[in-house]
Amino acid sequence: MKRLLVLLCLVGGLELQAQTIVQEIFNIGGASHVSDMDVPKPTSPGSTLIAMPGPMSVGVKVMSITDNAPAGSNLYKQVPGAASSCGKEALDIWYCEKCNPGVTELKYHFSGHVMSVNTFLEVADLALSSPVDGSGANVTDGTGSGDGVEAGPTIKTTATDFIVARYFSGAPPTAVTPAPWALKTTYVYATNAPAGTHQPTLTGGGAASSFCMSVAAFKTAASGGAAQGGSSAKHSPAGSALFSDNETPKF
């Protein structure tokens, strides 16, 4: 009986958590070497922070991403294999692990003077250490079909993951397939996606439109508490505009 109880405790301890997007925002930064992004609500302990820069020039590189966490800036790493580009747009996915909480501002540092569209996610219940599952995937200089279908890259996962795909399209899509992918203004995502092969496909855009997409998968935490909460009032530094990723900007 004792052996059975120990086994049940071990199985219970490996139960995966439900992934939660705590905050999701993007900003349009004015031409600068550094684009500031204000985070509406201080980030919580245990959250994974995912930053997806988008300099509007393929010749400009993302040098680093920093933040103002009270314990010191988090170290943001680039997901290997995720970078993509199309036309004048360049996309990428960065993240921190064991992230210091309390972040209310990020800075995207570029190699040149450039406008940018940058996206930020705070996600709860992801693995704190080595959260990226394998390598990223990308589509560079993609072209949609005649009926407005834009097939993203295929990514292979080994665990129950949170998968995010940052995209740019010359003709903004109206939907994403298959389920359970969900569409946002600058990215699509899937929560608790089982191990296997995944491919987001954008639909509803213009015929033969130019697009690019960067994809990364993050492993779910095996146990532990979650960051909770949602967005508060949004604000933005001079020279940029800040949006919830449920909003559509007017360029």
C-alpha positions in Angstrom: 0.0 0.0 0.0 2.8 2.4 0.8 4.5 1.7 -2.5 1.2 2.5 -4.3 0.8 5.8 -2.4 4.4 6.8 -3.3 3.7 6.0 -7.0 0.6 8.1 -6.9 2.4 11.1 -5.4 5.1 10.9 -8.0 2.6 10.8 -10.8 0.8 13.7 -9.3 4.0 15.7 -9.0 4.6 15.4 -12.8 1.2 16.9 -13.7 1.6 19.6 -16.4 0.3 23.0 -15.8 -2.2 25.0 -18.0 -0.3 27.6 -19.9 -1.6 31.2 -19.6 -0.8 34.4 -21.5 -0.7 37.0 -18.7 0.1 40.0 -20.9 0.3 40.5 -24.7 1.3 43.8 -26.2 3.0 45.3 -29.2 4.4 48.7 -30.1 5.3 50.6 -33.2 8.6 52.3 -32.4 9.8 55.4 -34.2 13.1 55.4 -36.0 15.8 54.9 -33.4 18.7 52.6 -32.4 16.7 51.7 -29.3 12.9 51.1 -29.1 11.4 51.5 -25.7 8.3 49.4 -24.7 6.3 50.0 -21.6 4.7 46.9 -20.0 1.3 47.7 -18.6 1.6 45.6 -15.4 4.8 44.5 -13.6 5.7 40.9 -14.6 5.1 38.2 -12.1 7.5 35.6 -10.5 7.6 32.4 -12.4 6.6 33.9 -15.8 8.6 33.4 -19.0 9.1 36.6 -21.0 9.0 36.3 -24.8 10.1 39.3 -26.9 9.6 39.3 -30.6 11.4 42.2 -32.3 10.5 43.4 -35.8 12.9 46.0 -37.2 11.6 47.4 -40.5 14.8 46.8 -42.4 16.4 43.5 -43.2 19.9 45.0 -42.9 19.4 46.0 -39.3 20.2 43.4 -36.6 18.8 43.0 -33.1 21.9 43.5 -30.9 20.2 42.8 -27.5 17.1 43.2 -25.5 17.2 44.5 -21.9 14.6 45.3 -19.3 14.3 47.1 -15.9 13.7 44.2 -13.6 14.5 45.4 -10.0 16.9 42.5 -9.5 18.7 43.4 -12.7 17.9 43.1 -16.4 17.0 39.6 -17.6 19.3 38.0 -20.1 17.3 37.5 -23.3 18.4 34.8 -25.7 17.6 34.4 -29.4 15.8 31.2 -30.4 18.1 29.5 -32.9 16.5 29.0 -36.3 13.5 31.3 -35.8 14.7 34.5 -37.6 12.9 35.3 -40.8 12.4 38.3 -43.2 10.4 39.5 -46.1 10.6 42.7 -48.0 11.7 45.3 -45.5 10.5 43.3 -42.5 12.8 41.2 -40.2 11.3 39.0 -37.4 12.8 37.1 -34.6 12.0 35.5 -31.2 13.9 36.1 -28.0 13.2 34.9 -24.4 14.6 34.8 -20.9 14.7 31.8 -18.5 14.3 32.0 -14.8 13.2 35.5 -15.5 13.5 38.2 -12.8 10.0 39.6 -12.1 8.8 43.2 -11.8 9.6 44.2 -15.4 7.7 47.4 -16.6 9.9 48.4 -19.5 11.8 46.7 -22.3 14.4 48.1 -24.6 15.1 46.6 -28.1 18.6 47.5 -29.2 19.2 47.6 -33.0 22.4 47.9 -35.1 20.9 50.9 -37.0 18.5 53.7 -36.9 15.2 52.0 -37.8 11.4 51.9 -37.2 10.2 48.7 -35.6 7.1 46.7 -34.7 7.8 44.7 -31.5 5.7 42.2 -29.6 6.0 41.1 -26.0 4.3 38.2 -24.2 4.4 37.2 -20.5 3.4 33.5 -20.2 2.8 31.6 -17.0 3.5 27.9 -16.4 6.4 27.4 -18.8 9.5 25.5 -17.8 11.8 27.9 -15.9 15.1 26.3 -17.1 15.8 25.5 -20.8 12.2 26.3 -21.8 12.8 26.1 -25.6 11.8 22.8 -27.1 14.5 22.1 -29.8 15.1 24.8 -32.5 12.9 27.4 -34.0 11.5 27.3 -37.6 10.9 30.0 -40.2 9.5 31.0 -43.6 11.6 33.8 -45.3 10.3 35.6 -48.4 7.2 33.5 -48.5 4.4 34.0 -51.1 0.8 33.2 -50.4 -1.4 31.2 -52.7 -3.9 32.6 -55.1 -6.7 32.2 -52.6 -4.8 34.0 -49.8 -3.4 31.0 -47.9 0.0 31.5 -46.3 1.5 28.2 -45.0 3.9 28.7 -42.1 6.9 26.5 -41.3 6.7 23.1 -39.7 8.1 22.7 -36.2 8.6 19.4 -34.5 8.1 19.3 -30.7 8.9 16.6 -28.1 6.7 17.8 -25.2 3.4 19.5 -24.4 4.3 23.0 -25.6 3.3 26.6 -25.9 4.0 27.4 -29.6 4.2 31.0 -30.9 4.6 32.2 -34.4 5.4 35.9 -35.1 4.3 36.9 -38.6 4.2 39.7 -41.1 1.9 39.7 -44.1 1.5 42.1 -46.9 -2.2 41.3 -46.7 -3.2 40.8 -43.1 -4.9 37.4 -42.5 -8.4 37.0 -40.9 -7.9 33.4 -39.5 -5.4 30.7 -38.8 -5.7 26.9 -39.1 -5.8 24.3 -37.8 -7.3 24.4 -34.3 -6.1 25.1 -31.6 -4.1 27.9 -33.2 -5.4 31.4 -32.3 -4.9 34.6 -34.4 -3.6 37.9 -33.0 -2.6 41.1 -34.8 1.2 40.2 -35.0 1.4 36.6 -34.0 -0.5 33.3 -33.7 -0.2 30.8 -30.9 -1.2 27.3 -29.6 -1.4 26.3 -26.0 -0.8 22.8 -24.6 0.1 21.5 -28.1 0.9 17.8 -27.9 4.3 16.5 -29.0 4.5 16.1 -32.7 4.6 18.2 -35.9 2.8 21.6 -36.0 2.3 24.0 -38.9 0.2 27.2 -38.6 -1.4 28.4 -41.8 -2.7 32.0 -42.2 -5.9 32.4 -44.3 -8.1 35.3 -45.6 -5.3 37.5 -46.8 -4.7 38.8 -50.3 -3.8 36.6 -53.3 -0.1 35.9 -53.7 0.9 38.3 -50.9 4.4 38.4 -49.4 4.8 37.1 -45.9 7.3 35.8 -43.4 7.0 33.9 -40.1 9.2 33.0 -37.1 8.1 30.0 -34.9 9.3 28.7 -31.5 8.0 26.2 -29.0 8.3 26.4 -25.2 7.9 23.5 -22.8 5.3 23.4 -20.1 6.3 23.5 -16.5 5.9 20.1 -14.7 4.7 21.7 -11.5 4.7 24.9 -9.5 2.7 28.1 -9.1 1.6 30.3 -11.9 1.8 34.0 -12.5 -1.7 35.4 -12.6 -3.3 38.6 -13.8 -4.0 40.6 -16.9 -3.3 43.8 -18.6 -3.8 47.2 -16.9 -3.8 50.6 -18.6 -1.4 50.9 -21.5 1.1 53.7 -22.0 4.0 54.4 -24.3 7.1 56.5 -24.6 7.3 59.3 -27.0 7.9 58.2 -30.6 6.1 54.9 -30.3 2.6 53.6 -30.0 1.5 50.7 -27.8 -1.3 48.3 -28.4 -2.9 45.2 -27.0 -2.4 42.4 -29.5 -6.2 42.3 -29.9 -6.1 45.7 -31.4 -5.4 46.6 -35.1 -3.1 49.6 -35.6 -3.7 52.1 -38.3 -0.5 52.7 -40.2 
